[in-house]
């Protein structure tokens, strides 16, 4: 774990500034409760052309919450890095849950990878850039270890794929029902 503190402290020594101290809490807030990503998913469901994509994002987020926040965090029960230095002043309220994996990172990568799997490349790149900024903010703010963020990326990508798989499965099932209905009409 010493090398992880070396990375966290290196980030502090290289990037720490008054400007970054204002920017990073705002960036990390984009991942709070997944609200930004939930809103994006809901907006995409409003339009027929992007409805499946919106459902893919939402399915990915549900999978991410269940796997990361409900199962993994309590199972691993890893303390956050700031707990090793009680005098450390945080720029955001102290998170009360466990550290591994980073939920902010996982939810962000779930949405970004859902976009990528759904072949929404421009949106995927934009979401990916935001996801990377949020992941970095968790390190900058000293609330996650690098392996927490890496784990969040991996589980987020897996959640994005799960969301994609669920949507494709439902599309195939609905398509089969529509085709069966058309065949019944032709037979009459």
SVG drawing of the C-alpha trace seen along z (x, -y; Angstrom):
<svg xmlns="http://www.w3.org/2000/svg" viewBox="-58 -29 64 48">
<polyline fill="none" stroke="black" stroke-width="0.4" points="0.0,0.0 3.0,-2.3 3.3,-2.7 -0.3,-3.9 0.5,-6.6 3.5,-7.6 1.2,-8.1 -1.4,-10.0 1.3,-12.2 2.9,-12.7 -0.4,-14.0 -0.6,-16.4 2.9,-17.7 2.6,-18.1 -1.0,-19.2 -2.1,-20.9 -3.0,-24.5 -5.8,-26.9 -7.4,-26.6 -7.3,-22.8 -8.7,-22.9 -11.8,-24.6 -12.1,-22.6 -11.7,-19.1 -14.6,-19.1 -16.8,-20.4 -15.6,-17.6 -16.1,-14.9 -19.6,-16.2 -20.6,-15.1 -20.3,-11.5 -22.2,-12.1 -24.9,-9.5 -24.6,-9.0 -27.1,-11.8 -25.4,-13.2 -25.3,-9.8 -28.9,-8.9 -30.0,-12.3 -28.1,-11.5 -29.7,-8.1 -33.2,-9.5 -32.8,-12.2 -31.7,-9.7 -34.8,-7.5 -37.0,-10.5 -36.2,-10.2 -37.1,-7.2 -33.8,-7.3 -31.7,-7.2 -34.1,-5.2 -32.2,-2.0 -29.0,-3.9 -30.7,-5.5 -31.9,-2.2 -28.4,-0.8 -26.9,-3.5 -29.6,-3.0 -29.2,0.8 -25.4,0.3 -25.9,-2.0 -28.1,0.5 -25.6,3.3 -22.8,1.0 -24.6,0.0 -25.5,3.6 -22.1,5.0 -19.9,2.2 -21.8,0.4 -24.1,3.2 -21.8,6.2 -18.1,5.3 -17.6,2.3 -19.0,4.0 -17.3,7.3 -13.8,5.8 -14.3,3.1 -11.2,1.2 -10.7,-2.0 -10.1,-5.2 -6.6,-6.7 -7.4,-9.8 -8.1,-7.6 -4.4,-6.9 -3.8,-10.6 -6.5,-12.0 -5.1,-15.5 -5.6,-15.6 -8.0,-18.3 -10.4,-17.2 -11.9,-19.6 -15.1,-17.6 -17.2,-16.1 -15.6,-12.9 -17.2,-9.9 -18.5,-7.4 -18.5,-4.3 -15.6,-2.0 -13.0,-2.8 -12.8,0.2 -13.9,-0.2 -14.4,-3.8 -18.2,-4.2 -17.7,-7.6 -15.3,-6.1 -17.4,-2.9 -20.6,-4.7 -18.8,-7.1 -17.1,-4.3 -20.3,-2.4 -22.0,-5.2 -19.0,-5.8 -18.6,-2.2 -22.3,-1.8 -22.0,-4.6 -19.0,-2.8 -20.7,0.6 -23.8,-1.0 -21.5,-2.5 -22.2,-6.1 -18.5,-6.9 -18.7,-10.7 -20.8,-10.5 -18.5,-7.7 -15.4,-9.8 -17.1,-12.8 -18.4,-10.6 -14.9,-8.9 -13.2,-12.2 -15.6,-13.2 -15.1,-9.7 -11.3,-10.1 -11.6,-13.6 -13.8,-12.2 -11.5,-9.3 -8.5,-11.7 -10.5,-13.9 -11.0,-11.0 -7.2,-10.6 -6.6,-14.4 -9.1,-14.7 -7.4,-11.8 -10.6,-9.8 -9.5,-6.7 -6.3,-4.7 -5.2,-4.2 -6.3,-0.6 -9.8,-1.7 -10.0,-3.9 -8.6,-1.1 -11.1,1.3 -13.9,-1.2 -12.8,-1.5 -12.8,2.3 -16.2,2.8 -17.6,-0.2 -16.6,1.2 -18.1,4.6 -21.3,2.8 -21.4,1.0 -21.1,4.3 -23.8,5.8 -26.1,2.9 -25.4,3.4 -26.0,7.1 -29.3,6.6 -30.6,4.1 -29.6,6.3 -31.3,9.3 -34.5,7.2 -34.3,5.9 -34.1,9.4 -36.9,10.6 -39.1,7.6 -38.2,8.0 -39.2,11.7 -42.6,10.7 -43.1,8.2 -42.2,10.7 -44.5,13.3 -47.3,10.8 -46.7,10.0 -46.7,13.6 -50.0,14.2 -51.5,11.3 -50.1,12.7 -51.7,16.1 -55.2,14.7"/>
</svg>
